[in-house]
Amino acid sequence: MRILAAIAASLATLIVVPAAAQTYVYETVVEQWVETSASRFVSPALARAENKALAAYGPFRVLDANRAALVAVTDSYSPAEFDRMLAEWPDIDTLEFVECPGTHDDRANLRLGRMIRQNGISAVVPEGGSVRSGAVELFLAGVTRRIDDDAEFAVHAWLDDLGMGAWDYAPDSPEHLKYLDYYREMGMGEQEAARFYAMTNSVPFESALWLTGAEMRGWIGTPALREEESAAPRLAYLDLAALLN
């Protein structure tokens, strides 16, 4: 299968980036991002978004008539909250990814991503923005996408609510194809989608591959965010090597 071959080839060339000093544990599908460090810290980017917010809809904050920010984990309610936000603020055309740990509901998360694309929303990761795990799928939904050099991303292998990961499913199973199909819907070619999916699954569920804004741009061909546009965000998924050997 061409997709399988592309995933295998991509895994062979991946370089794992060391994780940051903090400890991050992430769970996908029934997703929780737990961060432990010497002290609790609210990033300047998040503080700015919260202070500027005109309205809140679940994990979304309205920054002005044209911009909203994502500042928390998404869940099963997020598609409805996003829909309500757009109904009440119909001129919003840009979503800033500020503090985005991932999602508690992977199916709802992919549905939300499709809503972002269908509504013609652009995606921006400003300086200090952090996009992790399932939030990466949401960022890919932007009709245009821009990333600041000082943003961070994190990816890791997924684990479903049955405790099974990508290695437990056949390469052509619906569990894999739902991601590959989504990436193609977001504009990736078949080989590009397979390579990106392999990258997100290149580290175990319990770990994370951290990427700078510039490194993520290299994966998805996204332009840099101009300095004057940068207002204020690494992610985690599974090693498919065992599955593919």
Sequence and secondary structure as in RCSB ss.txt:
>XXXX:A:sequence
MRILAAIAASLATLIVVPAAAQTYVYETVVEQWVETSASRFVSPALARAENKALAAYGPFRVLDANRAALVAVTD
SYSPAEFDRMLAEWPDIDTLEFVECPGTHDDRANLRLGRMIRQNGISAVVPEGGSVRSGAVELFLAGVTRRIDDD
AEFAVHAWLDDLGMGAWDYAPDSPEHLKYLDYYREMGMGEQEAARFYAMTNSVPFESALWLTGAEMRGWIGTPAL
REEESAAPRLAYLDLAALLN
>XXXX:A:secstr
 HHHHHHHHHHHH       SSEEEEETTTTEEEEE SS    HHHHHHHHH SEEETTEEE SSSEEEE S B 
TTHHHHHHHHHHHSTT  EEEESEE  BS HHHHHHHHHHHHHTT EEEE TT EEETHHHHHHHT SSEEE TT
 EEEEE  B TTS BGGGS TTSHHHHHHHHHHHHTT  HHHHHHHHHHHTSS TTS EEEEHHHHHHHHT  B 
 GGG     EEE   HHHH 
